[in-house]
């Protein structure tokens, strides 16, 4: 049994503007250590059980991937972003070309895994469950009522500490998230899936044809040039832009969740970025900054001195002359500034 890692390098990281910009998107930044997030992701699977990683990305990402990653399997180019449902279908089609015993490990390029050895152990544990006919996801035990993640409710037990998926729940409000924690049996959706390619193809064609059929056509009609596969643009544009959570996992009866402690973090906002670097309630200072009488805050500057006085729960981000000041509880809304800049034609600021 072989495992093909397919790393999805999509999304612009607009909630992390101006750290994440068109010239330096989130997955190509070293947000959690010395190496970029996409390189950390690829390096987790440098093991005999794994084939060389495949990347699904936009054409603009190819130079950065080639510069940062050694021993690439294939780069699959999306003509446009259509969410992770079409990605899953394309990834399954590609994985199926590696033989019937190959499993597909679908994972984002921009998540932090502090315990990579545990991820490998979890994947090995999940492999026979996936091969036996389940779509396996890896559940993270919640430690707070987070509203920025989807939740998975576990059902009856399967083998090796895995459970059937009772339901997938969309990002809840805080009251609902607190209910999930009080009830127990709920996990954050890590966005990492171990899948049997033939089963994904079969089920997605049945359960999400508006997403899967155009994706299949885009792969069949793709332009192939060495290690690069460029999906057919006209076919791919017809894909319904659904996430894999909806296109497959919410509709299937074959979902499974394996709870695991991976030291997992999704840096999806400046609040979670601060938490990654935080030590108690102290203000996190990255670059030339001072804080006085301020707690639970964040300063990240690439040059200009930033001083913060008497403000709590605030982020001040400075990059290439762009300055963001944000209440960290509202940091999910930074993407709205990016949307407004686009609407105003200020592409040079993105």
Secondary structure by P-SEA (a helix, b strand, c coil): cbbbbbbbbcccccccccccccccccccccccccccaaaaaaacccccccccbbbbccccaaaaaaaccccccbbbbbcccccaaaaaaaaaaaaaaacccbbbbbbbcccccccaaaaaaaaaaaaaaaaaccbbbbbbbbccccccbbbbbbcccccccccccccccccccaaaaaaaaaaccccccccbbbbcaaaaaaaaaaccccccaaaaaaaaabbbcccbbbccaaaaaacccccccccccccccbbbbbbbbccccccccaaaaaaaccccccccccccccccccccbbbbbcccbbbbccccbbbbbbcccbbbbbccccccaaaaaaaaaaaacccccc
